[in-house]
Amino acid sequence: MQAEREREAKRYRSQTDKERTIVLADAEQSDQKLRGEGDATATRIYAEAYGKDPELYRFVRSLHSYELFLGKRSTLLLSADSPLLRYLGGPRPEGDKLPVGEKVAPKVTTTGAHE
């Protein structure tokens, strides 16, 4: 009687493990599909926005660069003529546009722990 109950319990555990594996695999597949669709949508939106305003592309790209190499506790020193400082200072007058080939990224000095 005991051996029969143990066989039955083992069969249920095996079936449950199999179902769990299938559910997790389906969830992972769905996750990857949704992430891919989201990435594609984001790429399309960025491409449309950047196509309309190349300066926006340069600005966002420079912000992404700062995010990659600056930690949360870093100090950023900008020169007075830094393009980033001009961006952070508020709206730019129409005549204050950067030439197409000019880089946005200023010279940066960091201190403190990087996280």
CNS distance restraints for C-alpha pairs under 8 A (distance, minus, plus):
assign (resid   1 and name CA) (resid   5 and name CA) 6.41 0.50 0.50
assign (resid   2 and name CA) (resid   6 and name CA) 6.27 0.50 0.50
assign (resid   3 and name CA) (resid   7 and name CA) 6.21 0.50 0.50
assign (resid   4 and name CA) (resid   8 and name CA) 6.20 0.50 0.50
assign (resid   5 and name CA) (resid   9 and name CA) 6.07 0.50 0.50
assign (resid   6 and name CA) (resid  10 and name CA) 6.04 0.50 0.50
assign (resid   7 and name CA) (resid  11 and name CA) 6.14 0.50 0.50
assign (resid   8 and name CA) (resid  12 and name CA) 6.29 0.50 0.50
assign (resid   9 and name CA) (resid  13 and name CA) 6.13 0.50 0.50
assign (resid  10 and name CA) (resid  14 and name CA) 6.05 0.50 0.50
assign (resid  11 and name CA) (resid  15 and name CA) 6.16 0.50 0.50
assign (resid  12 and name CA) (resid  16 and name CA) 6.02 0.50 0.50
assign (resid  13 and name CA) (resid  17 and name CA) 6.03 0.50 0.50
assign (resid  14 and name CA) (resid  18 and name CA) 6.20 0.50 0.50
assign (resid  15 and name CA) (resid  19 and name CA) 6.22 0.50 0.50
assign (resid  16 and name CA) (resid  20 and name CA) 6.02 0.50 0.50
assign (resid  17 and name CA) (resid  21 and name CA) 6.15 0.50 0.50
assign (resid  18 and name CA) (resid  22 and name CA) 6.33 0.50 0.50
assign (resid  19 and name CA) (resid  23 and name CA) 6.15 0.50 0.50
assign (resid  20 and name CA) (resid  24 and name CA) 6.11 0.50 0.50
assign (resid  21 and name CA) (resid  25 and name CA) 6.10 0.50 0.50
assign (resid  22 and name CA) (resid  26 and name CA) 6.15 0.50 0.50
assign (resid  23 and name CA) (resid  27 and name CA) 6.12 0.50 0.50
assign (resid  24 and name CA) (resid  28 and name CA) 6.10 0.50 0.50
assign (resid  25 and name CA) (resid  29 and name CA) 6.14 0.50 0.50
assign (resid  26 and name CA) (resid  30 and name CA) 6.11 0.50 0.50
assign (resid  27 and name CA) (resid  31 and name CA) 5.99 0.50 0.50
assign (resid  28 and name CA) (resid  32 and name CA) 6.18 0.50 0.50
assign (resid  29 and name CA) (resid  33 and name CA) 6.23 0.50 0.50
assign (resid  30 and name CA) (resid  34 and name CA) 6.14 0.50 0.50
assign (resid  31 and name CA) (resid  35 and name CA) 6.08 0.50 0.50
assign (resid  32 and name CA) (resid  36 and name CA) 6.06 0.50 0.50
assign (resid  33 and name CA) (resid  37 and name CA) 6.24 0.50 0.50
assign (resid  34 and name CA) (resid  38 and name CA) 6.06 0.50 0.50
assign (resid  35 and name CA) (resid  39 and name CA) 6.02 0.50 0.50
assign (resid  36 and name CA) (resid  40 and name CA) 6.11 0.50 0.50
assign (resid  37 and name CA) (resid  41 and name CA) 6.19 0.50 0.50
assign (resid  38 and name CA) (resid  42 and name CA) 6.09 0.50 0.50
assign (resid  39 and name CA) (resid  43 and name CA) 6.03 0.50 0.50
assign (resid  40 and name CA) (resid  44 and name CA) 6.18 0.50 0.50
assign (resid  41 and name CA) (resid  45 and name CA) 6.19 0.50 0.50
assign (resid  42 and name CA) (resid  46 and name CA) 6.06 0.50 0.50
assign (resid  43 and name CA) (resid  47 and name CA) 6.00 0.50 0.50
assign (resid  44 and name CA) (resid  48 and name CA) 6.20 0.50 0.50
assign (resid  45 and name CA) (resid  49 and name CA) 6.16 0.50 0.50
assign (resid  46 and name CA) (resid  50 and name CA) 5.86 0.50 0.50
assign (resid  47 and name CA) (resid  51 and name CA) 5.85 0.50 0.50
assign (resid  48 and name CA) (resid  52 and name CA) 6.42 0.50 0.50
assign (resid  49 and name CA) (resid  53 and name CA) 6.31 0.50 0.50
assign (resid  49 and name CA) (resid  56 and name CA) 7.86 0.50 0.50
assign (resid  50 and name CA) (resid  54 and name CA) 5.16 0.50 0.50
assign (resid  50 and name CA) (resid  55 and name CA) 7.71 0.50 0.50
assign (resid  50 and name CA) (resid  56 and name CA) 6.18 0.50 0.50
assign (resid  50 and name CA) (resid  57 and name CA) 5.12 0.50 0.50
assign (resid  53 and name CA) (resid  57 and name CA) 6.89 0.50 0.50
assign (resid  54 and name CA) (resid  58 and name CA) 6.49 0.50 0.50
assign (resid  55 and name CA) (resid  59 and name CA) 6.16 0.50 0.50
assign (resid  55 and name CA) (resid  98 and name CA) 7.78 0.50 0.50
assign (resid  55 and name CA) (resid 100 and name CA) 7.71 0.50 0.50
assign (resid  56 and name CA) (resid  60 and name CA) 6.06 0.50 0.50
assign (resid  57 and name CA) (resid  61 and name CA) 5.98 0.50 0.50
assign (resid  58 and name CA) (resid  62 and name CA) 6.15 0.50 0.50
assign (resid  58 and name CA) (resid 103 and name CA) 7.52 0.50 0.50
assign (resid  58 and name CA) (resid 104 and name CA) 6.50 0.50 0.50
assign (resid  59 and name CA) (resid  63 and name CA) 6.26 0.50 0.50
assign (resid  59 and name CA) (resid 104 and name CA) 6.53 0.50 0.50
assign (resid  60 and name CA) (resid  64 and name CA) 6.15 0.50 0.50
assign (resid  61 and name CA) (resid  65 and name CA) 6.30 0.50 0.50
assign (resid  62 and name CA) (resid  66 and name CA) 6.32 0.50 0.50
assign (resid  62 and name CA) (resid 104 and name CA) 6.42 0.50 0.50
assign (resid  62 and name CA) (resid 105 and name CA) 5.69 0.50 0.50
assign (resid  63 and name CA) (resid  67 and name CA) 6.21 0.50 0.50
assign (resid  64 and name CA) (resid  68 and name CA) 6.30 0.50 0.50
assign (resid  65 and name CA) (resid  69 and name CA) 6.51 0.50 0.50
assign (resid  66 and name CA) (resid  70 and name CA) 5.57 0.50 0.50
assign (resid  67 and name CA) (resid  71 and name CA) 7.46 0.50 0.50
assign (resid  70 and name CA) (resid  74 and name CA) 5.94 0.50 0.50
assign (resid  70 and name CA) (resid 110 and name CA) 7.29 0.50 0.50
assign (resid  70 and name CA) (resid 114 and name CA) 6.64 0.50 0.50
assign (resid  71 and name CA) (resid 113 and name CA) 6.88 0.50 0.50
assign (resid  71 and name CA) (resid 114 and name CA) 4.17 0.50 0.50
assign (resid  71 and name CA) (resid 115 and name CA) 4.93 0.50 0.50
assign (resid  72 and name CA) (resid 114 and name CA) 6.76 0.50 0.50
assign (resid  72 and name CA) (resid 115 and name CA) 6.28 0.50 0.50
assign (resid  73 and name CA) (resid 112 and name CA) 5.99 0.50 0.50
assign (resid  73 and name CA) (resid 113 and name CA) 6.13 0.50 0.50
assign (resid  73 and name CA) (resid 114 and name CA) 6.61 0.50 0.50
assign (resid  73 and name CA) (resid 115 and name CA) 7.59 0.50 0.50
assign (resid  74 and name CA) (resid 110 and name CA) 5.62 0.50 0.50
assign (resid  74 and name CA) (resid 111 and name CA) 5.40 0.50 0.50
assign (resid  74 and name CA) (resid 112 and name CA) 5.24 0.50 0.50
assign (resid  74 and name CA) (resid 113 and name CA) 6.68 0.50 0.50
assign (resid  74 and name CA) (resid 114 and name CA) 6.69 0.50 0.50
assign (resid  75 and name CA) (resid 109 and name CA) 7.36 0.50 0.50
assign (resid  75 and name CA) (resid 110 and name CA) 5.18 0.50 0.50
assign (resid  75 and name CA) (resid 111 and name CA) 5.49 0.50 0.50
assign (resid  75 and name CA) (resid 112 and name CA) 7.03 0.50 0.50
assign (resid  76 and name CA) (resid 108 and name CA) 6.21 0.50 0.50
assign (resid  76 and name CA) (resid 109 and name CA) 5.94 0.50 0.50
assign (resid  76 and name CA) (resid 110 and name CA) 5.64 0.50 0.50
assign (resid  76 and name CA) (resid 111 and name CA) 7.90 0.50 0.50
assign (resid  77 and name CA) (resid 108 and name CA) 5.95 0.50 0.50
assign (resid  77 and name CA) (resid 109 and name CA) 5.70 0.50 0.50
assign (resid  77 and name CA) (resid 110 and name CA) 7.36 0.50 0.50
assign (resid  78 and name CA) (resid  82 and name CA) 6.04 0.50 0.50
assign (resid  78 and name CA) (resid  84 and name CA) 7.88 0.50 0.50
assign (resid  78 and name CA) (resid  85 and name CA) 6.76 0.50 0.50
assign (resid  78 and name CA) (resid 106 and name CA) 6.86 0.50 0.50
assign (resid  78 and name CA) (resid 107 and name CA) 6.95 0.50 0.50
assign (resid  78 and name CA) (resid 108 and name CA) 6.52 0.50 0.50
assign (resid  79 and name CA) (resid  85 and name CA) 7.82 0.50 0.50
assign (resid  79 and name CA) (resid 106 and name CA) 7.64 0.50 0.50
assign (resid  79 and name CA) (resid 107 and name CA) 7.74 0.50 0.50
assign (resid  80 and name CA) (resid  85 and name CA) 7.16 0.50 0.50
assign (resid  81 and name CA) (resid  85 and name CA) 7.30 0.50 0.50
assign (resid  81 and name CA) (resid  86 and name CA) 7.46 0.50 0.50
assign (resid  82 and name CA) (resid  86 and name CA) 6.43 0.50 0.50
assign (resid  82 and name CA) (resid 105 and name CA) 7.98 0.50 0.50
assign (resid  82 and name CA) (resid 106 and name CA) 5.56 0.50 0.50
assign (resid  83 and name CA) (resid  87 and name CA) 6.30 0.50 0.50
assign (resid  83 and name CA) (resid 104 and name CA) 5.63 0.50 0.50
assign (resid  83 and name CA) (resid 105 and name CA) 7.13 0.50 0.50
assign (resid  83 and name CA) (resid 106 and name CA) 6.69 0.50 0.50
assign (resid  84 and name CA) (resid  88 and name CA) 6.13 0.50 0.50
assign (resid  84 and name CA) (resid 104 and name CA) 6.65 0.50 0.50
assign (resid  84 and name CA) (resid 105 and name CA) 6.85 0.50 0.50
assign (resid  84 and name CA) (resid 106 and name CA) 6.75 0.50 0.50
assign (resid  85 and name CA) (resid  89 and name CA) 5.86 0.50 0.50
assign (resid  86 and name CA) (resid  90 and name CA) 6.98 0.50 0.50
assign (resid  86 and name CA) (resid  92 and name CA) 7.24 0.50 0.50
assign (resid  87 and name CA) (resid  91 and name CA) 6.98 0.50 0.50
assign (resid  87 and name CA) (resid  92 and name CA) 7.04 0.50 0.50
assign (resid  92 and name CA) (resid  96 and name CA) 6.10 0.50 0.50
assign (resid  92 and name CA) (resid  97 and name CA) 7.65 0.50 0.50
assign (resid  93 and name CA) (resid  97 and name CA) 7.82 0.50 0.50
assign (resid  98 and name CA) (resid 102 and name CA) 6.30 0.50 0.50
